[in-house]
Amino acid sequence: MYDLVIIGASAASFPAAVYAARRGLNFIMITKDIGGELALSGVVNNWPGTKEISGFDLSKQMHEHALSYDVKIEEGLEVKKITQKNKTHIVLAEDSAGKKKEFATKTVLISSGIHPRELNIPGEQDFRGKGVTYCTVCDGPLFKAKTTATIGAGNSALESALMMAGIAEKVYVVTKYENKPATQGGFPRGEAILVKKLKALTNVEIIYNSDTKEIKGGAMVTGIDIADQATGEARELAVQGVMVHIGMIPNSDFVTCAKKNQLKEIEVNLKCETSCPGIFAAGDVTNVPYKQIVIAAGQGVTAALSAIEYINKFAD
């Protein structure tokens, strides 16, 4: 019987693990992979105390910090279900071969993060891995001196386009918003400094108020069809790479006990407690309004301390 099972191994999980280890808990981290979306991030300039670091390197540092406390991590496991047994919980996980494993625990900390939202348009699945990517950091270098399109209007799309501007010959950016002050120049969810940098680049063409309708190609991507939302005017862009950055979906399908909102985010209070006693949640999988690395880390610590408080009462 563990004191705590931490689900995930990223920005919220590792700080929680460090605090749990320092308090001497008998716990384990189980995860599908190390780093999650943090490891796939581009350049991080807003991690306090570090002027600039890649998401991959930051996740590596967090991982190494946890290992310095001899934290036990089981990688390659995907959680399928959490069930309640009296006052305890059973976490059911499965590896890539379908082999099941159960973990009995007093408390659970869900920090399973998020995954990319898809366009759900013709050609998207056909050309996934053949020019379509959801991770510019991973695949961007493959399109050196080529023409690419980044689709989206948030920070991840802006970072994608900025990165590709230094790799590709030409970069299109397709945003569904109009170019006006009310939408921060077509990127209402983006940071102003990133928008300014992007608009100053000569090899970037921003296409406003447009939807992506289809991804085309043969063996690989050769173009995308877009349409103006106001006029319906269609246009085809000749591109070899398509970077999709239109938002994220919480990895919360396995959660049935705790209450979730319409976005599938796990609802938590100020102590990162869920509606299910003994189950805590932290990071981007929760209903925290701002999906930021530093916020996820703080939530992870809060959740760990709340779990410790729960365990102390549990033992009485």
N, C-alpha and C positions, 0 to 999 in steps of 0.2 A: 504494500500500500504506500503510494507516494504521498507526500504532503501537497505537491503541486506538479501539474503537467502543463508546460508551456507549449502552445501550438504555434509554430512559425519560428523563423530565425532571421529577423530583419531589424528594422529601426526600433520597434517597440519591444521586441523579444529579448534582444541582447542586454539592454539596460536592466530589464526585469530579472534576467538570469543573474546578473552581477549582484543585484540587491538580494536575491534569494540565496545565492551562494554565501554572501557575507553574513546572512542571518542563520546559516547552517541548516537550511531546509533540505530534506530528502526529495529531490525533484529531478525531472528530466525534460529536455526539449525534444520535440518530435517535429519534423519538417520534411516537406517535399524536396526543398533545395535550400542552400545557404544564400542569404542575401536578399531574396525576393526581388521586388521592383527596385529597391534601393541599389542593388548591385547592377541594375540595368540603366540607372540614371546617368546623365551626362556629368558635366562639371557642376560641382556643388560650391556655391560661394556664400552660403548663409548658415553654415554650421559654425556656431560660436567658437572662437579661438583658433579657427583654421580659415585662412583667407581663401584658399582654393584647394579642392580635392575632388577626385572622381568618385562617383557613387560606389563603384566597385572597390576602390581602395578604402573608402570609409566603412563599407560593410566588412571588409577584410580585417580592419583594425578592431571593429566591434567583436568580430568572431574571435580574434586572437585574445582580446581582453577577457572574454568569457572563458576561453580555454585555459587562461592563466589561473583561473579559480577551479580548474578540473571539472567544469560543467559537463555533464553527460548529454551528448547530442546524438539522436538517431536520425540519420538523413535517409531520404528516399521513401518516406512514409507519407501517405495522404490520408488525412482523417476523414472517415466516412460517417461517423455517428458518435454522439455523446449521449449516454443514457444514465439515468439516476437510479441508485440502489441504496435505499434508506437515506443516510446523510452523505453518502459518497457518490462518486461518478465513475463510469466506465468509458474510457476513450477507445473507440475501435478504429484502428488504422490499417492500411493495406499498402503493400509495396507494388512495384510495377509488374510483378509476376502474379499478383492477385493473392499473395500470401497475407493472411490476416494476423494482427497482433493486438492484444488488449492491454490497457494500462488502467489499473485501479488507483484512484486518487481522491484525496479530501477536497482539493480545489483544482480548478482549471483556469488558465489564462489564455484566452483566444486572441492571438495576434497574427492572424493568417493573411492579413493584407488584402490586396486587390489585384485584378488582372485587366488587361486592355479590353475596351469596348470595341466591337466590330461594326463595320459600316452596314453589313447585311445587304450588299448589292451584287448584281451579277458579276462574275469573274473574280470576286474576292477570294473565295476558297480555292478556286482553280489555280490562282497564281500566288498562293501563300507559299513563301519560300522560293518563289520564282520571280521575285521583283517586289512582292508585297511583304512588308515587315511592320511589326508593331514595336520594334526596338531599334531606333536609329543608331544608338551607341554600339549595338551588336553588329549590325549589318551595313551601316553607312559607308565604311571604307570600301565595300565591294563596288560602289558606284562612282569611283574616282573618274573625273573628267566626263561624266555622263550627265543626263538631264533627269532630275527627280521632282516629285511633287510631295509636299507635306500637307496632310489634310488635318485641320483642327484649328482651334482658336485659344487654347490655353497655354500655360507655361511649357508643357511638354512639347507642344507643336512649335512654339517659338524656339525652344532649345534645339529641337530637331532641325529646323530650317537654318539656324545659325551654324550648327555643326556642318550641315551639308553644303552651306555656302563656301566653306573652306575646303571641300572635297570635290563636289560636282562642278561641272561647267556652268550649269544653269539650274536654278531652283524655283519651282512654282510653289506658292503657298495658297491653298484654297480654304477660305473662311466663309462661313454662312452669314456673317455679320457685315453690315454696311460700314463704309469708311467715314465715320463721323464721331465727334467728341463723346456722344452718349454711349458709344460702344468702344471707347478708347482706341479709335482708329481701326476698328475691325477685330479687336482682341479684348473683349470685356473681362475675361478671366485671367489675362496675362499681366505680368509685371511691366510697368511703364518703361523701365530701363531696357528690358528685352525688346519691347516693341520699337523703341527708338533705335536700338542697334540694328534690328532687322531692316527697318525702312531706310537705313543709310547704306545698305549694301547694293552694289551695282548689278550683281548677277542674280538678284532675287526679284521675282515678279509676284506681287500679291494680287490674287483674284478675289474680290469681295462679293458678298451677297450671293454666293453660289453653292450648289449642292453637287456632290460627286455621284453620278448615276451608274457608271459601269467601268470596270477595269478590263482592258482588252490586251490581246497578245497572241503569240503562237506558242513556241517552247518557253518563252519568257515574256514579261510585260513589255508592251510597245506603246501603250497610251491609256488615257482615261477620258471618259466623257463627262462633262460638267454642264450644268444648266443654271442660268441666272434665275434667282427666285422671283424677281419682279416681272421680268419680261418673258421668261421661259426659253430664252434664246440658248440654243445648244452650241457647244464648242468642244472640239477634241484637242487634247494636249498630248504631244508626242513625248513620252517619258519612258525611261527604262527602270525607274524605281518609284515605289509608292510607299510613303511613310505615313501610317495611320495613327493619329494621336487625337482621339475624340473623347477621351474620358476613360474612366475605370469602373469596374464592377466589383463589389466586395466578395471575397471568398468566404461566403457564409452559408452556403447551401446545406452543410452538414449540421447547422445549428437549428434545433427545433424547440429546445426548452426556453431559451432567452427570447425576449421580444425584439422584433426587427421592424424598421420603418418601411415605407414603400420602395425605397432604394435598395432594400436588403441589408442596410447597415444595422449593426447590432446597437441597440439603444443602451447607453450607460449613463450613470449619474456622475457627480463630481468625484466620487471615489472609484470610478471605473467598475462599479458593480452593475451586473445585469439584473433582469427580473427573476433570474433563476439563482437561488441561494448557492453560494460556493463557486459560481462561474463568473469570471471577470473578463473584460475585453479591453483591448488597447490598440491604438494606431488607426490606420486607414480603414480597417474593417468596421470601425464604430461610426456613430453619428456625429463625431467631432466635426465642426464646420470647416476647419482648415486642414487640408491634407499636407502637412509639412513634416520633414524628418525630425526637427527639433521638438515638435509637438508630440509626435509618436513616441519619441524617446521619453519625454516627460510622462506621458500616459502610461508607458510601460512600467516606470518606477512607481507611479501611483497605484497601479493595479497590483504590483508585487507587494507593496506595503499593505494594501487592503486585504490581500490574500493572507498575509502573515497575521494580521489582526483577526481574521476569520478563523485561522488555524488555532491561534491561541485560545479563542473561545470554544472551538471545537473540542479541544482536549479537556476542557473542564467537565 
